[in-house]
Amino acid sequence: MSKFLIALSLAVILLSVSSAFASVEVISLLDVQGEGNTGLLIGISDSQLKELLPDMKMKSQILAFLVKTPDENILFDTGLGDGHIIKRLSENGLRPEDIKTILLTHLHPDHFGGLVDADNKAAFPNADIYVNEVERAYWVNDIKNEAVINALNLYGDRVHVFNFGDEVISGIKALDASGHTPGHTVFDVNNEVLIVGDIMHFPEVQLKMPEVSVKYDVAPDKARESRIKILDYAADKNITIAGMHITPPGILKIKKAGQGYEKF
Ligand SMILES: [Zn+2]
């Protein structure tokens, strides 16, 4: 074998180790959008807020994402239980029964609510659900949240748990983004896109000032630490991020700018 061929075969092996798919397609699914409440922000003064938002207005939105790999369609979060995500899927030619895999970033109602339909049945009858073990234990055993318990029970043994650092399914790794909730997970899809969940709620403020947390964060200091860690990772590696509360389509690339980040 010539030196060139040896080099080429090594390159192919390296590529196949670092990349489980040829490429992925991310589709944004908008649930709802409205006006955000600046009173939810923690760690920002009125004057800083006025500088960032001269009219003191910011948007608020809920999204889910569909990731298409060559093998399957994977749904990341499900929005509220209002049927909007099912409608968005049908606009993309998919019925609820076509979804076989759902990965959850965490167990707040705007993320798991869509698992349950209006008749209190599993909205995705053929889906396997993946959720962080710490997150599941927190809501089911510690908080004993009835809505979470009900939703997970509807899927029975099709609920699977994972831990931070696990390859949840082929090519998709669970990164520790805890703080917003105890098991809040960011998914690294094939080193191509990070599904960042609730790492940010109001990007108009939190991209420029990532130290700002929100009242929804169970542990605001830890949430801030995770936000900066994940956004640094995305900026350093030039990886696209997709976030459930980022201004639609909710998919962007960021770079470091000043004390924070900007999209480009
Ligand atoms: Zn949320």
Residues whose N, C-alpha, C, O or C-beta is under 5 A from the ligand:
A	BS01	ZN	H108 D110 D198
